[in-house]
Amino acid sequence: MLVVTVEQMRAIERRAESEYGLTSLVLMEHAGRGVAELLRDALGGEVAGCRVLVLVGPGNNGGDGRVMGRSLAEWGADVTLYAWKERRLEAGNRLIPVGDDLAAVRDAIARADVVADALLGTGNARPLEASMRRLLALVREEKERRPTLCVLAVDLPTGLNADTGAVDAGAIPCDLTVTLAFPKLGLLLYPGANDVGTLQVGAIGLPAEMPIAAELDLLDAASVRPLLPARPADSNKGTFGKVMILAGSAHYIGAAYLVTAAAARIGAGLVTLATTAERAPLYASMLPEATYHLLPPESADPAARARAILDGLAGYHALVVGPGLGQSDTTRGLLDALFAGLKALPDAERPRLLVDADGLNTLAHLEQWWERLPAGTVITPHPGEMARLRGGAKVSGGGPDRLPVAREAARAWNLVVALKGANTVIAAPDGGTRMSWPGNAALATGGTGDVLAGAIGGLLAQGLDPYDAAGAGVYVHSQAGFLVSGRIGDAGLLAGDLLDALPLALKQTKAR
């Protein structure tokens, strides 16, 4: 699903008129009715008798709200409009002036089942006027008193910057946001994303044949489904590829299990954990379905350990390196030799590479570290790891800086970057960019990144190219998180809970 900036949306609307004759009034009719239809769906398909108050602003957003109100009234809803600029309530044919105390508006809010915010659209980037803040404060107060009140935003919540996600102090959280034509970038960025509620996309009547170039795609089932590998009935384990995992150490034993199990649960045909003879029996007791490539002890010469891995990679399609390895000098020596050996392999013999966690932390100590990785390698840093890879330059977990940071890093390093966070950004060297949304607080716990690394590695083994594997892995991992948190809540999820949910998330994605 395409995500747009304010200027991109304006350009789309200009083209709709110049190339297809769709004036702003025509688009407004489609938009307002589309919002009304989605609200009706959200209310169970029936609005007769529902009391709706529409807060109407002076621009096109207010016009969308008027069309929405008219449509709802035609279906039997009891609709009242408050025209903010004119300071009057419009109830049927009655026009009711509103005084400075806004008492009449307060009463209308108290009677409403739904309050629709159609005050300001995407073009507003200035602080809200004091009178508008007072109006929105009345809605906030009623929502706090009566949580069943449904607050709907038309296109975006008033006070939310459509490009940056910045939020005015007077903005109010919404239960449902119906954005028009395409999601606006600011709806997906924090802190604004906290006020969006459920996000729906309403049609505005753009022609299906109208070409629109995508600079940013929002990951959803429709876009991920074509990326997932087919599972023909005459398959065997070789059909779905082989992935080797180099993960875990004496201090981080669980990381290797989570990565290995996730690669298996995402559907890889054969998953092999490269580990020592000492730890292999422990892992085999937890995951007997995996195979084990035995390495010399961690005290052995790092170059010899790297050679043991390289010698075992024949026929493997993917290699995941890093989770739980630690950052000792011997680990650094191992990875330095391993990456050099991988780059020396012919392209046809080199497995797709994913580097995560301590693999990234180790690389961050090296000058021009990206030159040590094969082109197209997938890296999966969280914000702290990304800062270290960038020489200390910080990056947020959900703000507007994430897109340019990920895009520039992917281009400069010639790598696929999956910058983890509340809205994970996946960027390719050619500029392709995808984003996951919404965030899930339940995933903010140790080990979930290891599961993600295994999921992407398993998809690499199944033949997905690095950019597609990263996007599909992020989406399925996120959906697995929602399956678990939907059952147990937003606290207490363990990374291991995601493992059984991965196949269910795959099934759900394919079925939508």
Phi, psi and omega in degrees: 000128183290137174247137186234156169271173179299313182295321177297321179294320177298319179295322178297317180293321177297318178294323180300324180280314186288326185262335186233001177072020181268100181288168179298327179292322178294314178298323180297318178299314178297316184296310182299318179291323178298319178297316180299319180296318180290325175296317178302317178299318182295333180268012176094012175092002183220129179238000180303126179085350180289133182266115185240127173250123180253121176270113191253126176266181188275349186253204182297328179297319175296323177297319175302318180295321178296316178297318177302313180299318179298318180296316180297321178296322178299331180269006174104004179284153175267101191251131172237138177250140168246112178275106187297317183294319183274349179055055177211150172268140178239109181239102186063236179266004182266136174246120186244112177298148181244127180279179182297335182279353179056025183299319181294324178291320177301318179295320180295321177295319181295332180273344190283147167271329180226133169247122181256125180267102175236047186274302183228142182260205188291339185285346184277127176227008180265162174301146181291145175294154184300321181293327178287323176298320179296319179298311181294328178297326177297321178293317179301315181298318180292323178296321178293324178284325186227086184299341181286347176299129178267124178252120182248134173254131176270112182076307175196155178297135177300132181098355178263126179287121188290346179257325189250343185080003175295150186232129174293149181299337181271354182295154181238146176294144180246154174276326183217131172242122174256099179276151192257127179075302181214152172298140175271143187306317183298337178293338186258356183254149181265147013275350185303324182301337178293339184262359189280326187069213175288131182257124174238156179246121179261140180284147176239011176089019177294139180297140180298332183275359181287115181286133179226120181283137181262122172262336178216128178250135173272125181292127174213175185300320183296323181276334182275327185307314180294342181280337187287140183291145175290156180235074183296150185295334182265028181282164166223179185297333177293336180298328189252017166079168182236134179232136175252142181243128170245101186204164174086153175201181184301328181270344185226062184293320186295333184301317182296320178297314183297317180296313184295314180295321180295319178299323177290317183291338178276353172112008177298145184288320179217128181241128182237131176258123175273114184208179181276160177299332180293319185265343183305316180299325178297312180294322181296330177290334179270328185219077183291343181287339180282163170251167189227128177257112188278132182250157171301158180304158181296340178279352182286171179302125182303322180296323178293321178294319178297319179297324178297322178291312182299321180294337181265002187272356181302127179088354180273143183260342183211151177223126177251128186231131165132315187302125174072012182286339187082176185232036179288168177298323180292324177295319178298319178295319178300310184291324178299315179290322181294313181294323176297319179294322179295317181295332181283344181289147172300149183306320184292340182257355185268125176290155173297139186246136169237131178239131184222164164051240185292339171297318179288319180298325177292316179298325185299341179280351189255143174291140178049045188302327184295338179290347179275352183253145175298147176303141178085001174302143175266128172242145187231066183280145164275173187304321179295317178294322179296321177299318179295320179295334181264014178077024177104352180289118187287156175221145184280170178269351181195010185268182185290345179290340190295321182296305179297326179297311182295318182296314181294321179296315180299319180291312184291324184266349183058042181231161169271121184252121171252095183276104187288156179161192180299328171232092182297133180251128177248120183236140179253158180301332181276005178101348177301136184219135176231156181221143173263151179191146001274174175285166181217108182299336181297336181279356181278069180207154185300138174099342181293329176293328176295320177297319178298316180301317178294322180296315178295318178300320178295325177286325173301318179297331182275004171104359177291143176289162189303319181294317179291320179297318180295315180296312180295320180297316179299316183294311182295320176301316179297316180294325174299320177300318179291325176299317181288311183293333175295336180268321188246349182104183188267010175225148176096359176293135172255147182305323179296338178296334182289337189297310179292336181281340181301311179297326178293321177294322174300313181299316180296319180295318180291333186275338186290000000 
